[in-house]
């Protein structure tokens, strides 16, 4: 086994992939919390901590 660094380029044919998470998304309602202190996501109709949706494909900037 070697410790060589390998770079792989992935091209997306259309659009872009957003690496944002709930904290900067229009769908995340930070003041609507569940018993685990997770904010409500109106897109998925469930609750999340921002770190749980890092890289969400339905992320839209505020």
Backbone atoms as SQL, in Angstrom:
CREATE TABLE atoms (id INTEGER PRIMARY KEY, chain TEXT, resi INTEGER, resn TEXT, atom TEXT, x REAL, y REAL, z REAL);
INSERT INTO atoms VALUES
  (1, 'A', 1, 'UNK', 'N', 0.840, -1.181, 0.000),
  (2, 'A', 1, 'UNK', 'CA', 0.000, 0.000, 0.000),
  (3, 'A', 1, 'UNK', 'C', 0.885, 1.245, 0.000),
  (4, 'A', 2, 'UNK', 'N', 0.541, 2.198, -0.840),
  (5, 'A', 2, 'UNK', 'CA', 1.306, 3.442, -0.907),
  (6, 'A', 2, 'UNK', 'C', 0.472, 4.589, -0.366),
  (7, 'A', 3, 'UNK', 'N', 1.136, 5.674, -0.078),
  (8, 'A', 3, 'UNK', 'CA', 0.451, 6.863, 0.424),
  (9, 'A', 3, 'UNK', 'C', 0.364, 7.938, -0.647),
  (10, 'A', 4, 'UNK', 'N', 0.210, 7.530, -1.893),
  (11, 'A', 4, 'UNK', 'CA', 0.118, 8.481, -2.992),
  (12, 'A', 4, 'UNK', 'C', -1.233, 9.193, -2.970),
  (13, 'A', 5, 'UNK', 'N', -1.193, 10.475, -3.249),
  (14, 'A', 5, 'UNK', 'CA', -2.420, 11.248, -3.338),
  (15, 'A', 5, 'UNK', 'C', -2.955, 11.137, -4.762),
  (16, 'A', 6, 'UNK', 'N', -4.228, 10.784, -4.889),
  (17, 'A', 6, 'UNK', 'CA', -4.852, 10.628, -6.193),
  (18, 'A', 6, 'UNK', 'C', -5.950, 11.672, -6.331),
  (19, 'A', 7, 'UNK', 'N', -5.896, 12.464, -7.387),
  (20, 'A', 7, 'UNK', 'CA', -6.935, 13.450, -7.669),
  (21, 'A', 7, 'UNK', 'C', -7.846, 12.910, -8.758),
  (22, 'A', 8, 'UNK', 'N', -9.128, 12.959, -8.484),
  (23, 'A', 8, 'UNK', 'CA', -10.119, 12.499, -9.456),
  (24, 'A', 8, 'UNK', 'C', -11.035, 13.671, -9.782),
  (25, 'A', 9, 'UNK', 'N', -11.192, 13.956, -11.065),
  (26, 'A', 9, 'UNK', 'CA', -12.055, 15.043, -11.503),
  (27, 'A', 9, 'UNK', 'C', -13.400, 14.454, -11.918),
  (28, 'A', 10, 'UNK', 'N', -14.476, 14.997, -11.348),
  (29, 'A', 10, 'UNK', 'CA', -15.822, 14.547, -11.683),
  (30, 'A', 10, 'UNK', 'C', -16.533, 15.700, -12.365),
  (31, 'A', 11, 'UNK', 'N', -17.002, 15.469, -13.567),
  (32, 'A', 11, 'UNK', 'CA', -17.722, 16.505, -14.301),
  (33, 'A', 11, 'UNK', 'C', -19.221, 16.241, -14.214),
  (34, 'A', 12, 'UNK', 'N', -19.971, 17.282, -13.882),
  (35, 'A', 12, 'UNK', 'CA', -21.420, 17.185, -13.818),
  (36, 'A', 12, 'UNK', 'C', -21.959, 17.719, -15.138),
  (37, 'A', 13, 'UNK', 'N', -22.753, 16.920, -15.865),
  (38, 'A', 13, 'UNK', 'CA', -23.186, 17.329, -17.199),
  (39, 'A', 13, 'UNK', 'C', -24.062, 18.575, -17.236),
  (40, 'A', 14, 'UNK', 'N', -24.943, 18.751, -16.270),
  (41, 'A', 14, 'UNK', 'CA', -25.816, 19.923, -16.242),
  (42, 'A', 14, 'UNK', 'C', -25.918, 20.447, -14.823),
  (43, 'A', 15, 'UNK', 'N', -26.000, 21.753, -14.677),
  (44, 'A', 15, 'UNK', 'CA', -26.204, 22.357, -13.366),
  (45, 'A', 15, 'UNK', 'C', -24.971, 22.311, -12.491),
  (46, 'A', 16, 'UNK', 'N', -25.190, 22.545, -11.228),
  (47, 'A', 16, 'UNK', 'CA', -24.096, 22.541, -10.264),
  (48, 'A', 16, 'UNK', 'C', -24.532, 21.806, -9.012),
  (49, 'A', 17, 'UNK', 'N', -23.566, 21.364, -8.248),
  (50, 'A', 17, 'UNK', 'CA', -23.852, 20.748, -6.962),
  (51, 'A', 17, 'UNK', 'C', -23.520, 21.754, -5.881),
  (52, 'A', 18, 'UNK', 'N', -24.462, 21.989, -4.985),
  (53, 'A', 18, 'UNK', 'CA', -24.251, 22.964, -3.924),
  (54, 'A', 18, 'UNK', 'C', -23.787, 22.258, -2.665),
  (55, 'A', 19, 'UNK', 'N', -22.757, 22.762, -2.066),
  (56, 'A', 19, 'UNK', 'CA', -22.249, 22.178, -0.835),
  (57, 'A', 19, 'UNK', 'C', -22.814, 22.829, 0.404),
  (58, 'A', 20, 'UNK', 'N', -23.830, 23.657, 0.267),
  (59, 'A', 20, 'UNK', 'CA', -24.399, 24.354, 1.417),
  (60, 'A', 20, 'UNK', 'C', -25.168, 23.425, 2.336),
  (61, 'A', 21, 'UNK', 'N', -25.450, 23.902, 3.524),
  (62, 'A', 21, 'UNK', 'CA', -26.250, 23.112, 4.435),
  (63, 'A', 21, 'UNK', 'C', -27.468, 23.927, 4.891),
  (64, 'A', 22, 'UNK', 'N', -28.231, 23.371, 5.799),
  (65, 'A', 22, 'UNK', 'CA', -29.486, 23.978, 6.226),
  (66, 'A', 22, 'UNK', 'C', -29.340, 25.430, 6.695),
  (67, 'A', 23, 'UNK', 'N', -28.267, 25.752, 7.360),
  (68, 'A', 23, 'UNK', 'CA', -28.140, 27.075, 7.976),
  (69, 'A', 23, 'UNK', 'C', -28.195, 28.223, 6.971),
  (70, 'A', 24, 'UNK', 'N', -27.930, 27.964, 5.696),
  (71, 'A', 24, 'UNK', 'CA', -27.991, 29.016, 4.677),
  (72, 'A', 24, 'UNK', 'C', -29.079, 28.759, 3.641),
  (73, 'A', 25, 'UNK', 'N', -30.011, 27.845, 3.953),
  (74, 'A', 25, 'UNK', 'CA', -31.029, 27.429, 2.987),
  (75, 'A', 25, 'UNK', 'C', -32.388, 28.071, 3.268),
  (76, 'A', 26, 'UNK', 'N', -33.114, 28.438, 2.195),
  (77, 'A', 26, 'UNK', 'CA', -34.435, 29.058, 2.340),
  (78, 'A', 26, 'UNK', 'C', -35.466, 28.075, 2.895),
  (79, 'A', 27, 'UNK', 'N', -35.258, 26.792, 2.742),
  (80, 'A', 27, 'UNK', 'CA', -36.223, 25.791, 3.200),
  (81, 'A', 27, 'UNK', 'C', -36.121, 25.494, 4.695),
  (82, 'A', 28, 'UNK', 'N', -35.029, 25.873, 5.331),
  (83, 'A', 28, 'UNK', 'CA', -34.793, 25.542, 6.737),
  (84, 'A', 28, 'UNK', 'C', -35.340, 26.639, 7.628),
  (85, 'A', 29, 'UNK', 'N', -36.240, 26.275, 8.532),
  (86, 'A', 29, 'UNK', 'CA', -36.867, 27.231, 9.448),
  (87, 'A', 29, 'UNK', 'C', -36.196, 27.125, 10.810),
  (88, 'A', 30, 'UNK', 'N', -35.224, 27.989, 11.036),
  (89, 'A', 30, 'UNK', 'CA', -34.402, 27.899, 12.249),
  (90, 'A', 30, 'UNK', 'C', -35.188, 28.090, 13.537),
  (91, 'A', 31, 'UNK', 'N', -36.311, 28.805, 13.497),
  (92, 'A', 31, 'UNK', 'CA', -37.095, 29.051, 14.707),
  (93, 'A', 31, 'UNK', 'C', -38.175, 27.998, 14.953),
  (94, 'A', 32, 'UNK', 'N', -38.359, 27.092, 14.030),
  (95, 'A', 32, 'UNK', 'CA', -39.317, 25.993, 14.169),
  (96, 'A', 32, 'UNK', 'C', -38.505, 24.754, 14.538),
  (97, 'A', 33, 'UNK', 'N', -38.420, 24.443, 15.842),
  (98, 'A', 33, 'UNK', 'CA', -37.534, 23.381, 16.340),
  (99, 'A', 33, 'UNK', 'C', -38.302, 22.187, 16.890),
  (100, 'A', 34, 'UNK', 'N', -37.673, 21.002, 16.829),
  (101, 'A', 34, 'UNK', 'CA', -38.250, 19.815, 17.464),
  (102, 'A', 34, 'UNK', 'C', -37.608, 19.626, 18.839),
  (103, 'A', 35, 'UNK', 'N', -37.914, 18.533, 19.511),
  (104, 'A', 35, 'UNK', 'CA', -37.408, 18.284, 20.864),
  (105, 'A', 35, 'UNK', 'C', -35.898, 18.038, 20.897),
  (106, 'A', 36, 'UNK', 'N', -35.287, 17.756, 19.745),
  (107, 'A', 36, 'UNK', 'CA', -33.834, 17.567, 19.656),
  (108, 'A', 36, 'UNK', 'C', -33.126, 18.822, 19.168),
  (109, 'A', 37, 'UNK', 'N', -33.846, 19.956, 19.131),
  (110, 'A', 37, 'UNK', 'CA', -33.324, 21.266, 18.732),
  (111, 'A', 37, 'UNK', 'C', -32.919, 21.329, 17.254),
  (112, 'A', 38, 'UNK', 'N', -33.546, 20.484, 16.428),
  (113, 'A', 38, 'UNK', 'CA', -33.299, 20.522, 14.994),
  (114, 'A', 38, 'UNK', 'C', -34.310, 21.455, 14.344),
  (115, 'A', 39, 'UNK', 'N', -33.869, 22.238, 13.336),
  (116, 'A', 39, 'UNK', 'CA', -34.753, 23.135, 12.605),
  (117, 'A', 39, 'UNK', 'C', -35.572, 22.382, 11.567),
  (118, 'A', 40, 'UNK', 'N', -36.729, 22.940, 11.225),
  (119, 'A', 40, 'UNK', 'CA', -37.641, 22.297, 10.282),
  (120, 'A', 40, 'UNK', 'C', -37.259, 22.617, 8.844),
  (121, 'A', 41, 'UNK', 'N', -37.267, 21.603, 7.973),
  (122, 'A', 41, 'UNK', 'CA', -37.017, 21.778, 6.542),
  (123, 'A', 41, 'UNK', 'C', -38.348, 21.654, 5.814),
  (124, 'A', 42, 'UNK', 'N', -38.813, 22.745, 5.207),
  (125, 'A', 42, 'UNK', 'CA', -40.101, 22.723, 4.514),
  (126, 'A', 42, 'UNK', 'C', -40.039, 21.934, 3.205),
  (127, 'A', 43, 'UNK', 'N', -38.858, 21.738, 2.641),
  (128, 'A', 43, 'UNK', 'CA', -38.732, 20.954, 1.415),
  (129, 'A', 43, 'UNK', 'C', -38.955, 19.466, 1.698),
  (130, 'A', 44, 'UNK', 'N', -38.253, 18.948, 2.711),
  (131, 'A', 44, 'UNK', 'CA', -38.362, 17.539, 3.057),
  (132, 'A', 44, 'UNK', 'C', -39.438, 17.257, 4.113),
  (133, 'A', 45, 'UNK', 'N', -40.063, 18.291, 4.631),
  (134, 'A', 45, 'UNK', 'CA', -41.087, 18.216, 5.692),
  (135, 'A', 45, 'UNK', 'C', -40.635, 17.383, 6.885),
  (136, 'A', 46, 'UNK', 'N', -39.403, 17.639, 7.337),
  (137, 'A', 46, 'UNK', 'CA', -38.873, 16.993, 8.534),
  (138, 'A', 46, 'UNK', 'C', -37.833, 17.916, 9.166),
  (139, 'A', 47, 'UNK', 'N', -37.263, 17.509, 10.277),
  (140, 'A', 47, 'UNK', 'CA', -36.329, 18.338, 11.037),
  (141, 'A', 47, 'UNK', 'C', -34.888, 17.875, 10.850),
  (142, 'A', 48, 'UNK', 'N', -33.955, 18.841, 10.795),
  (143, 'A', 48, 'UNK', 'CA', -32.533, 18.536, 10.629),
  (144, 'A', 48, 'UNK', 'C', -31.667, 19.497, 11.429),
  (145, 'A', 49, 'UNK', 'N', -30.493, 19.001, 11.840),
  (146, 'A', 49, 'UNK', 'CA', -29.397, 19.877, 12.261),
  (147, 'A', 49, 'UNK', 'C', -28.688, 20.251, 10.962),
  (148, 'A', 50, 'UNK', 'N', -28.147, 21.460, 10.839),
  (149, 'A', 50, 'UNK', 'CA', -27.462, 21.844, 9.598),
  (150, 'A', 50, 'UNK', 'C', -26.403, 20.847, 9.149),
  (151, 'A', 51, 'UNK', 'N', -25.672, 20.271, 10.072),
  (152, 'A', 51, 'UNK', 'CA', -24.608, 19.325, 9.702),
  (153, 'A', 51, 'UNK', 'C', -25.153, 18.034, 9.099),
  (154, 'A', 52, 'UNK', 'N', -26.408, 17.736, 9.308),
  (155, 'A', 52, 'UNK', 'CA', -26.986, 16.507, 8.765),
  (156, 'A', 52, 'UNK', 'C', -27.268, 16.604, 7.272),
  (157, 'A', 53, 'UNK', 'N', -27.357, 17.808, 6.720),
  (158, 'A', 53, 'UNK', 'CA', -27.698, 17.980, 5.304),
  (159, 'A', 53, 'UNK', 'C', -26.587, 18.688, 4.531),
  (160, 'A', 54, 'UNK', 'N', -25.359, 18.532, 4.937),
  (161, 'A', 54, 'UNK', 'CA', -24.268, 19.172, 4.216),
  (162, 'A', 54, 'UNK', 'C', -24.193, 18.590, 2.804),
  (163, 'A', 55, 'UNK', 'N', -24.306, 19.446, 1.809),
  (164, 'A', 55, 'UNK', 'CA', -24.294, 18.985, 0.435),
  (165, 'A', 55, 'UNK', 'C', -25.667, 18.630, -0.092),
  (166, 'A', 56, 'UNK', 'N', -26.711, 19.132, 0.530),
  (167, 'A', 56, 'UNK', 'CA', -28.083, 18.828, 0.116),
  (168, 'A', 56, 'UNK', 'C', -28.325, 19.262, -1.330),
  (169, 'A', 57, 'UNK', 'N', -28.868, 18.377, -2.141),
  (170, 'A', 57, 'UNK', 'CA', -29.089, 18.672, -3.553),
  (171, 'A', 57, 'UNK', 'C', -30.235, 19.676, -3.760),
  (172, 'A', 58, 'UNK', 'N', -31.102, 19.851, -2.763),
  (173, 'A', 58, 'UNK', 'CA', -32.213, 20.796, -2.869),
  (174, 'A', 58, 'UNK', 'C', -31.944, 22.103, -2.134),
  (175, 'A', 59, 'UNK', 'N', -30.701, 22.356, -1.798),
  (176, 'A', 59, 'UNK', 'CA', -30.304, 23.571, -1.086),
  (177, 'A', 59, 'UNK', 'C', -30.514, 24.796, -1.972),
  (178, 'A', 60, 'UNK', 'N', -31.149, 25.833, -1.426),
  (179, 'A', 60, 'UNK', 'CA', -31.300, 27.120, -2.110),
  (180, 'A', 60, 'UNK', 'C', -30.842, 28.215, -1.148),
  (181, 'A', 61, 'UNK', 'N', -29.945, 29.075, -1.618),
  (182, 'A', 61, 'UNK', 'CA', -29.415, 30.150, -0.768),
  (183, 'A', 61, 'UNK', 'C', -30.513, 31.113, -0.334),
  (184, 'A', 62, 'UNK', 'N', -30.392, 31.617, 0.882),
  (185, 'A', 62, 'UNK', 'CA', -31.316, 32.640, 1.407),
  (186, 'A', 62, 'UNK', 'C', -31.146, 33.909, 0.635);
